[in-house]
Amino acid sequence: MSEPLVVARGLTRILTGEIETTLVDGVDLDIAAGEFLAITGPSGSGKSSLLYLLGLLDEPTRGELTIDGRATSRLSEEARADLRLSSLGFVFQFHHLLPEFSALDNVMLPMRALGRLSDREMTKQARELLASLGLEAHIAKRPDQMSGGQRQRVAIARALANRPKLILADEPTGNLDSHSTEQVLAILRKLVDETRTSVAIVTHDLSLAAQADRRVHVVDGRRAPQAE
């Protein structure tokens, strides 16, 4: 059996100050290649904090996180940034597209940051990604010229720009209507089924979570016993 893409052991995040707050408390979690994982839990349960740790957007206070065979606690900040760019893609509730840039330029941003492709290669790959998400007619448009669902599909294309092995999505449909929600879910499902990209999605929508391969429930920063 192949090693999981992500292995978290005892992952803990504590905010210190006048009042010490534990956001994530000793979480063990594996994510397999080509798995669609839903992380659920009530508001303030720590599910988004867990996602940020898995995505190297925050550092654990204790515990170990291995991504694609690399133990991240021993990586320099530069190496962590390179791993984020090369192996991870992010989609959030709000698309965070740069308003002054076209859809094409927004998708090319992670490619430029990674710096492994020529301008011609980046343009070709970005165009292909946008076309695959049904956005051929919107390549030159700025975010304010597109609908909410279109903007979120551009955000997904941007997350896929460097062909990551894992997409981390934090409430990606929380700001969308039901039709756009179905579109986004279908795109993520297709990624898992056709390209073996892993997807970990934080959601409070139990009907959406039910369509994942497995569900992890988080309460008070800990994994709660629940059928997966």
C-alpha angles and dihedrals in degrees: 000000000000122000114263115259091234126030119182120182124184091342108187133173120189125179111212127205137094087329118032112221125193110210098172121021121199099314120183114196139158124196117196126214109269094017126138106211126184120203111201137175143124122292111288093018094124099252095127090044088054091050091052090053091049089050095049089242088122133024124237121242088217138359136053133273123193120189121188090342095311119119101222099200090071096050124104118239089256091053091047090052091049091050090050091051097043103038108021134062126190134210121179136188090259112046097228092207115163104255096214094053129080121242089258094052092046091054091048094055097088090045091054091048092052091046100204101119136060120245090256093051092047093050092048093048094046092050091050092050093050092046091051088057094050095257101120092122094049102051094110096040125107119231093259089059093058137070123253092258092049091050091052091050088053087051089053090050089051090050089054095046096105094037095248124198093223132039115200113198125186111199090321093174097040093103098039137092120246095265093051090044090057091049093051092047091049090052093051092046091050090051091055096044099042106030103026089236110156118232127197112186128187110210142155089201105102093190089058092044090052089065093059122096091241138005129215116194119208125198124173091350094305134101107257121216106261138140110268 
